[in-house]
Amino acid sequence: MNDKRILFISDQITPFVAGSPMANYCRQLPQSIQELGADIRTFMPKWGHVNERRNQLHEVIRLSGMNLIIDDTDHPLIIKVASIQAARMQVYFIDNEDYFQNRLMVTDKEGNEYQDNDERSIFFARGVLETVKKLRWNPDIIHCHGWLSSMIPFYVKTLYKEEPAFRDSKIVYSVYDKEFNNCFRDSFPEMILTKDMQASDSGHFDSPIDFNSVIKKAIDFSDAFVCNSGSQLEGLSKYATSKGMPVMSGDIFSFQATQLEELYSKL
């Protein structure tokens, strides 16, 4: 892994989001890959329940300030950062008043899924990629974890395909258990487009645009797929296999860094 640059993007990372297997796994994996000799960067959303004071988050002014247009509305991009001292690892946070501040992950406090989860996934994906561009850091591997990063493979291979930062990047997408139940809006294929893109760029979405449909779109633009075992996700592994890409399927949380290193080496 010497000299490899690995970008980790996750919905949840301990200690900022505690208690979930994904958060714990996505805390340990980047550190383990770093200890194998890779240069890493790590991103996650700044969910409303992330305690900024306790975790010592602070805004990175030079990276903040861009407006991202989604569904004809400007949304300011705010970048924050915190350190995990024990791992010698920094975590960058994507923040925005409309999508993340004072809001939880998939559902509100009453358990109702946010109606704009589709927009949140767009904002997060573009926010991460714009920030990596500003960092002038070109990842060899982009490893996405969870539903919120599902549009990152699409954007890397379409909107950002000529960007020096991503021109040679390979994408690994990891899916865990089914993470949302409601469908994205029918207008989602149009919402993901920018003024520099054509309608044909979004390709085909299975209808309705449910969890499986969104993850299939992530697979379409990825180079490898990692799937947590479970009957509801078996179809996704088969879909990825049909694309001819490397697939790892099983108990994700038992996968070791050396297994992921082997997967990365195939790309």
C-alpha positions as CSV (number, residue, x, y, z in Angstrom):
1,M,0.0,0.0,0.0
2,N,3.0,2.3,0.0
3,D,2.3,5.6,-1.7
4,K,-1.3,4.6,-2.5
5,R,-3.8,7.4,-1.8
6,I,-7.1,6.1,-0.4
7,L,-10.1,8.4,0.1
8,F,-12.6,7.0,2.6
9,I,-16.2,8.4,2.6
10,S,-18.6,7.1,5.2
11,D,-22.0,7.9,6.6
12,Q,-20.8,7.2,10.2
13,I,-17.5,7.2,12.0
14,T,-16.8,6.6,15.7
15,P,-16.5,8.6,18.0
16,F,-18.5,11.3,16.1
17,V,-21.4,8.8,15.6
18,A,-21.3,6.1,18.3
19,G,-22.9,2.7,18.7
20,S,-23.3,1.4,15.2
21,P,-21.2,-1.4,13.6
22,M,-20.7,0.8,10.5
23,A,-19.3,3.7,12.6
24,N,-16.9,1.4,14.5
25,Y,-15.8,-0.4,11.3
26,C,-15.3,2.9,9.4
27,R,-13.2,4.2,12.3
28,Q,-10.9,1.3,12.3
29,L,-10.5,0.5,8.6
30,P,-8.9,3.9,7.5
31,Q,-6.4,3.6,10.4
32,S,-5.5,0.0,9.5
33,I,-5.0,0.9,5.9
34,Q,-2.9,3.9,6.9
35,E,-0.8,1.6,9.0
36,L,-0.2,-0.6,5.9
37,G,1.5,2.4,4.3
38,A,-1.3,4.3,2.5
39,D,-1.9,8.0,2.5
40,I,-5.6,8.5,3.5
41,R,-8.2,11.2,3.7
42,T,-11.6,10.6,5.4
43,F,-15.0,12.3,5.0
44,M,-18.4,12.1,6.7
45,P,-21.5,14.3,7.0
46,K,-21.8,16.7,9.9
47,W,-25.0,15.3,11.3
48,G,-26.9,17.5,13.7
49,H,-26.2,15.2,16.7
50,V,-22.4,15.3,16.2
51,N,-21.2,17.3,19.2
52,E,-18.9,19.9,17.8
53,R,-17.5,21.1,21.1
54,R,-16.8,17.7,22.6
55,N,-15.2,16.5,19.3
56,Q,-13.4,19.8,18.7
57,L,-14.7,20.4,15.2
58,H,-13.7,23.7,13.6
59,E,-14.5,25.2,10.2
60,V,-11.9,25.2,7.5
61,I,-12.5,28.7,6.0
62,R,-10.3,28.1,2.9
63,L,-12.4,25.1,1.9
64,S,-15.8,26.5,2.8
65,G,-17.9,29.1,0.9
66,M,-18.9,27.4,-2.3
67,N,-22.5,27.3,-3.3
68,L,-23.9,24.0,-4.8
69,I,-27.0,24.3,-6.9
70,I,-29.5,21.5,-6.4
71,D,-33.0,21.6,-7.9
72,D,-32.4,25.3,-8.9
73,T,-31.6,26.3,-5.3
74,D,-28.2,27.5,-3.9
75,H,-26.9,25.6,-0.9
76,P,-23.7,26.9,0.9
77,L,-21.0,24.3,1.5
78,I,-19.4,24.4,4.9
79,I,-16.3,22.2,5.6
80,K,-15.3,21.3,9.2
81,V,-12.5,19.1,10.5
82,A,-11.6,17.2,13.6
83,S,-8.8,14.9,14.6
84,I,-8.7,11.4,16.0
85,Q,-5.5,11.7,17.9
86,A,-5.0,8.0,18.7
87,A,-5.2,7.2,14.9
88,R,-3.2,10.3,13.7
89,M,-6.2,10.8,11.4
90,Q,-8.2,13.8,10.4
91,V,-11.9,13.6,9.5
92,Y,-13.4,16.2,7.2
93,F,-17.1,17.0,7.7
94,I,-19.6,18.1,5.0
95,D,-22.1,20.6,6.5
96,N,-25.0,22.7,5.4
97,E,-27.8,24.5,7.3
98,D,-30.6,23.0,5.2
99,Y,-29.4,19.4,5.0
100,F,-27.4,18.6,8.1
101,Q,-27.5,21.1,10.9
102,N,-30.0,20.2,13.6
103,R,-31.0,17.1,11.6
104,L,-30.4,13.4,12.2
105,M,-29.3,10.8,9.7
106,V,-32.1,9.1,7.8
107,T,-35.1,9.9,10.0
108,D,-36.2,12.7,12.4
109,K,-36.7,12.1,16.1
110,E,-40.2,10.7,15.4
111,G,-38.8,8.1,13.0
112,N,-40.0,9.8,9.9
113,E,-37.7,9.6,6.9
114,Y,-36.7,13.0,5.6
115,Q,-38.4,13.8,2.3
116,D,-35.2,15.4,0.9
117,N,-32.9,12.5,1.6
118,D,-32.4,12.4,-2.2
119,E,-31.2,16.0,-2.2
120,R,-28.9,15.3,0.8
121,S,-27.2,12.5,-1.1
122,I,-26.5,14.8,-4.0
123,F,-25.2,17.6,-1.8
124,F,-22.9,15.3,0.1
125,A,-21.4,13.7,-3.0
126,R,-20.7,16.9,-4.7
127,G,-19.5,18.5,-1.5
128,V,-16.9,15.8,-0.9
129,L,-15.6,15.9,-4.5
130,E,-15.3,19.7,-4.6
131,T,-13.4,19.6,-1.3
132,V,-11.0,17.0,-2.5
133,K,-10.3,19.1,-5.6
134,K,-9.5,22.0,-3.4
135,L,-7.2,19.9,-1.3
136,R,-5.2,19.2,-4.5
137,W,-5.0,15.5,-3.5
138,N,-5.5,12.9,-6.1
139,P,-6.9,9.6,-4.7
140,D,-6.0,6.3,-6.3
141,I,-8.9,4.5,-4.6
142,I,-12.2,6.0,-3.5
143,H,-13.9,3.8,-1.0
144,C,-17.6,4.8,-0.3
145,H,-19.5,3.4,2.7
146,G,-23.3,3.7,3.1
147,W,-26.3,5.1,1.3
148,L,-25.4,8.8,1.5
149,S,-22.3,8.4,-0.7
150,S,-24.2,6.5,-3.4
151,M,-24.0,9.3,-6.0
152,I,-20.2,9.7,-5.7
153,P,-19.4,6.9,-8.2
154,F,-21.8,8.5,-10.7
155,Y,-20.3,12.0,-10.4
156,V,-16.7,10.7,-10.5
157,K,-17.3,8.9,-13.8
158,T,-19.4,11.7,-15.4
159,L,-19.2,15.3,-14.1
160,Y,-15.6,14.9,-12.8
161,K,-14.2,12.4,-15.2
162,E,-11.8,14.9,-16.8
163,E,-10.7,16.4,-13.4
164,P,-7.0,15.6,-12.7
165,A,-8.0,14.7,-9.1
166,F,-10.2,11.9,-10.2
167,R,-9.2,11.0,-13.7
168,D,-7.4,7.8,-12.6
169,S,-9.4,7.0,-9.5
170,K,-10.9,3.6,-8.9
171,I,-14.1,3.3,-6.8
172,V,-15.1,0.7,-4.3
173,Y,-18.6,0.9,-3.0
174,S,-19.6,-0.8,0.3
175,V,-23.3,-1.4,1.2
176,Y,-24.5,-2.4,4.6
177,D,-28.0,-3.3,5.6
178,K,-31.0,-1.7,3.9
179,E,-30.6,1.9,5.2
180,F,-33.8,3.6,4.1
181,N,-37.4,2.5,3.1
182,N,-39.0,5.4,1.3
183,C,-38.4,6.0,-2.4
184,F,-36.6,8.9,-3.8
185,R,-38.7,11.3,-5.9
186,D,-39.4,10.5,-9.5
187,S,-37.5,13.7,-10.4
188,F,-34.3,12.4,-8.9
189,P,-32.6,11.5,-12.3
190,E,-33.1,15.2,-13.3
191,M,-32.0,16.5,-9.9
192,I,-28.6,14.8,-10.1
193,L,-27.7,16.6,-13.3
194,T,-25.9,20.0,-13.4
195,K,-25.8,22.5,-16.2
196,D,-22.7,20.8,-17.6
197,M,-24.4,17.4,-18.0
198,Q,-26.9,15.8,-20.4
199,A,-30.0,13.8,-19.5
200,S,-28.3,10.7,-21.0
201,D,-25.6,11.0,-18.3
202,S,-27.9,9.8,-15.6
203,G,-28.7,6.6,-17.4
204,H,-31.5,4.3,-16.3
205,F,-33.0,4.0,-12.8
206,D,-35.2,1.1,-11.8
207,S,-38.7,2.4,-10.9
208,P,-39.6,3.2,-8.2
209,I,-36.3,4.7,-7.1
210,D,-36.0,2.7,-3.9
211,F,-32.9,1.6,-1.9
212,N,-32.0,-1.2,-4.4
213,S,-32.4,1.2,-7.4
214,V,-30.1,3.8,-5.8
215,I,-27.4,1.2,-4.9
216,K,-27.6,-0.3,-8.4
217,K,-26.8,3.1,-9.8
218,A,-23.8,3.3,-7.5
219,I,-22.7,-0.2,-8.7
220,D,-23.0,0.9,-12.4
221,F,-20.3,3.5,-11.9
222,S,-18.1,1.6,-9.5
223,D,-15.1,-0.7,-10.0
224,A,-15.6,-3.1,-7.1
225,F,-18.4,-3.9,-4.7
226,V,-18.5,-5.0,-1.0
227,C,-21.8,-6.2,0.3
228,N,-22.9,-7.2,3.8
229,S,-24.5,-10.6,3.9
230,G,-28.3,-10.6,4.1
231,S,-31.1,-12.0,2.0
232,Q,-32.4,-8.5,1.1
233,L,-29.0,-7.6,-0.4
234,E,-28.2,-10.8,-2.3
235,G,-29.6,-9.4,-5.4
236,L,-27.2,-6.5,-5.3
237,S,-24.2,-8.8,-5.1
238,K,-25.5,-10.8,-8.1
239,Y,-26.0,-7.5,-10.0
240,A,-22.4,-6.4,-9.3
241,T,-21.1,-9.8,-10.3
242,S,-23.0,-9.5,-13.6
243,K,-21.0,-6.4,-14.3
244,G,-17.8,-8.3,-14.1
245,M,-16.3,-6.4,-11.2
246,P,-14.6,-7.8,-8.1
247,V,-17.2,-8.5,-5.4
248,M,-16.7,-9.3,-1.7
249,S,-19.8,-10.5,0.1
250,G,-20.2,-11.7,3.7
251,D,-20.0,-10.3,7.1
252,I,-18.4,-6.9,6.3
253,F,-17.5,-6.2,9.9
254,S,-15.2,-9.2,10.0
255,F,-13.2,-8.2,6.9
256,Q,-9.6,-7.3,7.7
257,A,-7.6,-4.5,6.2
258,T,-5.4,-7.0,4.4
259,Q,-8.5,-8.3,2.6
260,L,-9.4,-4.8,1.4
261,E,-5.8,-4.2,0.4
262,E,-6.0,-7.3,-1.8
263,L,-9.2,-6.0,-3.3
264,Y,-7.6,-2.5,-4.0
265,S,-4.7,-4.2,-5.7
266,K,-7.0,-5.8,-8.3
267,L,-8.2,-2.4,-9.5
